[in-house]
Amino acid sequence: MFTAVAVADAVANLIGHGPDGPVLLVVSALVLAATAAFHIWWSRRHGHAPPTSDTGARPGFTEPQAGPRRGVPGSADAVIGDSTLWRMRTTVRDAPGSLAALCTALAGHRVDILSLQAHPLGDTAVDEFLLRAPSTLTAAELTRAIALAGGTGTWIERADAHDLVDAPTRVLGLATRTALDTAELPLALRQLLGRCTIRSLPASPAGGARGADGVPVEGVLEDTVMRLRAPEGGVLTVERPYLPFTPTEFARARALVELDARLGPRVPKGEDVLTLPEGNPITVRRAGTGDLRAAKAMHERCSARTLSLRYHGPVGDADRYLNHLLSPRFGRTLAAQTASGRMVALGHLLWDGDETEVALLVEDEWQRRGVGAELLGRLVGMAVEAGCESVYAVTQASNTGMVAAMRGLGLPLDYQIEEGTLVITARLDAARVGSRLPYDGQRRSVEQYDESAVRD
């Protein structure tokens, strides 16, 4: 500071008392003005030029990848504003420059490509994108831009945070879930392939339909339908009418099915001990085909009315359904048993194509103690964890116990009744993912829940 003051004083004395003071003052002003003008011109001309050391790598994000992103005033993000995630698939010619044309078209609309997968198909290639686009950009505008860049058969839908996980990580996670539980295979295939319908056909179906003998070991891919040898000897049919399967998707699905077949039937061994209001402990656990004998014994102890309300048909046919219901290929089953090992209730969560059904059977002696409501709550928790949008129960209008149990869930319900048959659908968008999940390893009491939820 002292040096600056001394220099300023010397300059002032030179200009004020020197012979050429006014000339020096004018020259200094002209030099200052010229320097300022040159600086302004240079900054405007070269202010947006990329640095010479740029490697072309994507800069790291300092904010979450999913959801809307608000721009900072004065930055480039402020121009984009809120953003939307999209999943898009399109077909292009397998030629140099085809992908570059798509990327250029997306960049022209300020669309950021978060991930890209290419699936070669001979003369064409299917490119699958995960995009972040300005919220003002519609799906129709994106599709039009891709069409002008050479893309055909474009399919687009909204994405969410789960799509930000890269494909290998997602497939490994699904393989882990499948390895732990046989019942996870249909769910894993659905999460791998998106919205699709999965059906399991027996090895030798009646009526001359195509069984396992008509499907080779490596499976069959037919545009929007794939057929795979089921681990138990039948056929798994996967249909997705709105979008053809790619060979890559077919190979991943086949690998999951092969993993399931090699590991064989398996059901988690965990269990949870609950205390009923009157103090009796019961154990809730997963059940499988190994519980067939115990389930038939419970049928024999149930009244004809109880079996009729559950199976909606002749009481003598009740045992015929057990093999299907207890098979983990068609869903998940929870069993409630006493301390002596006697099975007193069964709850089923059944994969029914694109929908999910819940069903309960409680032995007469154990009804209206909260057992059915406990099983139902846990089944709904499983459905939420599996990503189901709703569950439905088919019963009779006179089955007030099942109606009360569904109402006790505290979820939005839809009712449909026709000729005495009542279908109650619970929408799961308001359910908590962690509610009443099984096997939390804690000793709990049914009295924790609302009284309306324990009336079955």
N, C-alpha and C positions, 0 to 999 in steps of 0.2 A: 504493500500500500504506500509506504514512504517513497519507494522507488518510482512508482507511478506518479505521485504528486510532484516529485522533483523533475521528472521528465516533462510533465505538463507545464510546470512553471517555466522551464527553460524554453519550451516551444513558444509559450505566450510572450516571453521577453523578446525572443528573436523576431516574432511577427510584429509586436507593438513598437519596438524601438529600433529595429534594423532598417536599413535603407530600402530593402525590397519586401517589406512586410506585407503590404496589400497584395503583391503579386503572388507571394507564397500562399497566402490565404485562399486566393481564387483557384490556384493550381491544386491545392489540397482538396477543395470542394469538388472540382471536376474529376479528380482521381477517385474520390469516394463514390460519386454518382456513377461513374463508369464501372467500378468494381461491383456495386450493388446490382446494376442492370445485367452485367455478365453472369452474376450468381443466379439471378432469377431465371434467365434464359437457359442456363445449364441445368438447373434443377427440374424445369418443366420438360426438357428434352430427354433427360436420362433418369428421371425419378422412378420410372416403372420398369426399367431394364432389369433382367435377372442378373444375379451375381455371377461372376465368371467362374466361381467354384461350384456352381449348382450341379448336382449329380443326377437330377431327375427323380429322386426318391420322394415318396409322399411324406409331407411333414407329419409329425406325430400329433394326434388329437389330444387336447387337454381337457376335454369335456366328454360326457357320456355319449356313446354312439347312437343310442336309441332315443326315440321320442322327439318332440319338437325342440328346435334349437333357435334361440333368439339371438339375433346379431347384435354386436356391440356398435353403438353409434360411431360413425366415422370409419368403420372397417368394411371389408368386402362382404362380411356376413350380414351387415345391415341391409345390403341390397337384396339378399335372398330372403331374409326374414324367417318365419317358421318353416320347418321342413317336414317332409313325409317320407317314410320308408316304403319302397315298392319292391316286389319280386317280379321279375320279367323274364320271359323265355321267348326267343324268336329263332327263326331258321334263315340261314344265309348260304350263299354259294361258298363252297370250300375252296376259296381262291385268295391269293395275296391281296390285302387291302380291304377285304370285306369287313373284318372286325374293326379296322381303323375307321372305316366310314361310319359304323355304328357309334364308336366312341366320339368321333367328331360331332355327330348329330346330337348326342347327349350333352357334350360340352357346350354346344351352342345354346342350349336351354338351361345352362348352369346346373346340370345334374352331376352329382358326384357318384362314381362307381366304387362301391365298397368291397364287392367281391365279384368274381367272374369264374364260371366253369364252362368249358367247351366240350361238346360231345360230337366227335366226327361221325358222320353217317354216309360215307362214300363221297358222292359229288356235293353233298350239302353238309352243314354242321349246325348243331343246335347250341346256341349260346344262352347261358342262364346268368342273369345279373341280379345283384342286390344293390338297389339304388337309393340315394338320398336326393330328393328333388324339392324345389320350392313348393310350399303348400298351395300356391296359386296355380301350379301346373297340374292339369287333370290327366286322368288315364287316357282319355281320347287324344289329347294333344301329344302325349308320349308315344302312343301307338302310331299316330300320323307321322311323327318325326322319324320313327324307326322304319316305317314303310317307305318313306322317301329316301332313306339311306340303304334300302335293299333288303330289309327284313320282311319275312312273310310268316303267316301263321302265328302272329304275336299274341301271347297270353300274358296278362298282367293282373296282379292283385296286391292288396295292402300287405305289408310285412310288419313284424314286431321285433322286439329285442331278441327273441329266441333265434331269429334268422341270422343274427350277427355271429353266431357260433359257426366256425368253419366246418365244412362237410366231414372231414376225417374225425374231428373231435365229436361231432354229433353221432356218427355211426358207431364209434367206440363206446359212447355212453349208452346207446341203445343195445349194443351187444352185451354190455355189463348187466343191464336190467334183464335181458333175456336169459342170461346165464344163471341169474339168481332165482328166477320164477318162470315156470312153464307158461303161466297165464299171461305173461308179458308179450309173447310173440305177436298176437294180433295188434296190440297197442304199438309195439315197436314198428311194425310194418306201416301202420297208419301214420305215425309221426315221421317216418322216413319218406313216405310217398305222398303225403298231403291228404286231402279229402278223397277217400276211396272207399269202396265197399268190399269187404272181405267175407268170403263164404267158405265153409269147410264142408266138403262132400265126402261121403263114404267111399271105400275102395271099390265096391261093386254096387253102384246105385241102381235102384229099380227103374224100369221103364226104358232101358237101353241108353241112358245118358252116359256121357264120357266119364269114366272112373279113372283110377290110378293106372290101369293098364293102357289107357289111351294117352298118357302123358309120360314122356321119357324122363329118365332120372335127372337130367339137367334142366328140365322144365321147358315151357313153351312161352314165347312172347309174341302176341298178336296185336300190335298197335296199342289199343287202349285196354287190353286184357292180358294178364299173365297168369299162367297156371304152373304151380309148383307141387312137387311131391310132398305131402304132409308128413311130419315125423311119425305119426301113428299109422301110416299106410294109406290114407285117403289123399284127397287133392285139395289144395288151397287155391281158390280163385280170387284174384284181385282185379277189380274193375275201376277205371277212372275215365269215364266217358268224355270229360271236358278237356283232357290233355293226354296225348299219347305218352307211353313210357319210353324212356331211352334205354339203350343197352347198358349204360352205367347203372341206372336205377334197378334194372333187372338183375344185374350181377350182385348188387348190394343186397337186394331182397333174398336172392338165392343163398348168399353167404349167411344171412341171419337164420334162415330155415335150416341150413346144414348144421350150423352151430347148435341149434335147438335139438336137432335129431341126434347129434353125437352125445350130448349131455344126458338125454333121456328124461323121463318124467321127474319132476322135482317140485316140491312145495315148501315154502319157508316154514321152519320149525318153531318160530316164535309164538308166544302165547301171552295172554293178559288175564290176571285174576281180578275179578270185580266182586264187590259186596252189594247184595241186594238190600232193599230197605229193611226186611225182616232179619237181616244178619247172615243169610246163607251166602257163601262164596260160590261163584261160578267162574269157569275158565272159558275165555273166548280165544279161538285159534283158527288157523286156516285148515280147511278140510279138502280131501281129494278122494280119488277112487278107492283108496285103502280104507275109507270109512264106510264103504257100501253096506257091510253087515250091520254096523251100529245104526245107520240111517234106516235100514229096513226094520230093525227092532223098534225104533221110535215110531215108524208108521204103524206097527201093530198095536202100540199103546195109544195112538191117536184115535179119536172118535171119527165116525163116518162124516159128520158135519165138518169137522176141522179139515179133513182131507179133501172134501168137496170144495170148501172155500179156497183151498190152496191150488188144486189142480184143475178145477172147472170141468171135471169129467167123471166117468165111472170110478168109484173108489178102488175097484179091483185092479185098475191100470196104474195106480200111483207108483208102484215099484218099478214100472218100466221106464219112468222118467229119470230115475236116480243116476244111472250110468252117464247120461248126458249132462245132468245138472252138476255132478261131482267132478266132471272132467275139466281140468284147467285149460283145455283148448277152447272152451266156450265161455269162460269167465272165471270169476273168483267165488269161492264159497267160504263162509264163516260158520263155525259150529260152536254152540254153547254146551258145556258139559259140567256135571256136578263134580264134587270132590272125589266121588267114587268112580268117575269115568263114564257115567251114563249120559248119553247125548240127549238133550232136551229141546234143542232148537237148531234150525238151519236157516241161514240167510244167503241168498244168491245174488250176485251181480253178473248179468249175462250180456255178452256182446251180441247185439241183434242188428247185424249190418251196420248202418250208420247210427243206430240208436242203442240205448242201454236200458235194460230192464232190471228192476229189483223185485225180489220175491221173498216171503217169509213163511216159515212153518214153525209153530211153537206148540209143543205138547200140551194137551189140555190142562194137566195139573200145574203147569208153569205159566199159564197165561195170566195176564194182568198183574205181572210182577215187574215189568220194565225190561224183560229180556229181549222182546221183539224190537222195542224202541232203541235199545242199545245196539243191536245188530244192524238195524236200519241206518242209524247215524254213522256207524263205521263204514257201511257199504257206500253211503253217499260221500263220505270222506275219501274213499278209494276212487270213486268216480270223478271227484274234483281233481284229485292228484293226477288221474289219467287224462285230464283235459276234456272230459265229457261236458257238453253244453246243457244236458238235461238227463233225467232218469224218469222212467214211467213204471207204474205198477198196475197190473190187471187183476181185478178182484170183482166181487159181487157187491151190489149196492147195499146188501144187508150186512156186509162185513164191516161193522163199525170199528172194530179194533184196528184194522189196517188203515182205515180213513183217519182215525185218531193219531196213529203213528206217523203218517205222512204229514198231518197238520203240525205235529210236534216238532218237525224239522225246522219250522220257522222260515220256510222258503216260499216264494211265489208258486202257487199251484194252479193248474188248469184241470178241469173236470170234463169228461165226456162219458155219457151213459147211453147205452143202446141195448134194449131187450134184457135188462137186468145186469148187464156187464158194465162195470165201471172202470175207466182208465184214468188214472191220476198221474199227471206229469208235473214234476218239480223242476223248475229252472234253476240252474246252479250258478248263475252269474253273481248271485248275492251270497254264496257260500264261502266260507273260509277254507283255504287249502289245508290248514293244519288241524281242522276240527275233527276230533274223534278218530284219528288215524290209529290203526291197530298196532299192538306190540310196542307201546311206548315204555314198557318195562316198569310201570308204576302201578301200585295197588290202588284202585280207585273205587269210588262208591257211586252207584246209580243215583243216589240222592243229590249229587251235585247238579243234576240237570233239572230243568223245569218240570213241575209235576205233570203238565200236559204232555211232556215228551216221554213219560214212562208208562202211559196208559196204552196197552196194546190189547 
